[in-house]
Amino acid sequence: ITVNDAPPPSPLASVRAHFRRSKLAAETLVELSSEDSPATIVIHDSATWLISIPAGSLDLPVGKAFYDMEFTDNSGRKKTFISGTIEVLQDVTR
């Protein structure tokens, strides 16, 4: 993550992502987190906020899902830098 072409001023402490059926849905379909064991989001460099999501499958139902990623620095400040939608298609190969 860069802000104005520079890494954020404070080191990264944790990251989590939620996938929901709608932006306002109370139910979380899938949650990924750097605090899971094993981590479903890996922090490679806390100073530069370099992260990755290990290869694997998201157990999302067919349809559209909304997601965002919340980053927390070592001062406890939370910021959402990434959000969007993903569409899971019905498998047609049997």
N, C-alpha and C positions, 0 to 999 in steps of 0.2 A: 504494500500500500504506500502510495506517495501522496503528499498534500503540497501543492504548489511546487512540484518537482523535488520534494525532499521527504524523508521519512518523518512520521509524526514525532513530536518532541519527547514523548515519554515511551519507555519500553512497553511492549504488548504483554499483558498478563494472561488473557484468555479470549477465546472466540467461540461463538455458538451460532448455529443456523437452525431456523425453524421452517418447515414446509407445512402450509395450511391450504384447505380447500378454497378459502377466500381470505382477503386481507383482514376481515373482521371476525373470522371464525375463532371460536374459543378452543376448539380441538386442534392439537398439533398432530399432523400425520406422521412426521419424522422429525427428530431432533438430532443434530450432530454437535459435538462439543470437543474442545481441546481438553476438557476435564474428564471425559469418559475414560474407562479403562477396558480395553485399549482405546486410545484416542481416535475419534472419528474425524477430527481436524488436528493436524500436526503443526505446531509452531516450530519452524526451523531456525529462525533468527528473530528473537524478540526485539532487538534494536531496530531492525529494518521492517518488521512486521511481515516477514516472509512466512507464508503458510501453505499447506497443501491438504487436500482431502484424499486419503488413500483409496486406491481402486477398490471397487466393491459395488454392491447393488444397493440401491435405495428401495425399500419396500413401499413404493407409492402405488396407490390404486390408479387405474386407467382414468384419464381426465386431466384437467388443468390444476396445477398447484402453484401457489404463491410462496415465495421464500424471501428471507433476508438474512444477513449475517451481521451479528452484533459483536463489535470488538470492544474489549475492556482493557484500558492501560493500567500500569502498576499504581496509579493514583486512584483507581476505581471509576474513572470517567468512562462512560459507555457511548459508543457512536456506531450508527449503522451506515456503512459505506457501500454495501452491495445489496441489491434487491432485484427481484424480477419474477418471471413466471417460467414454468416448465410444463410441457404437455407430454403426458405418458400415453402412448398409443397402444391399442389392443394388438396383441401378437397375432399375426395372420399365418405364420408358418407353423404347421402342426406336425 
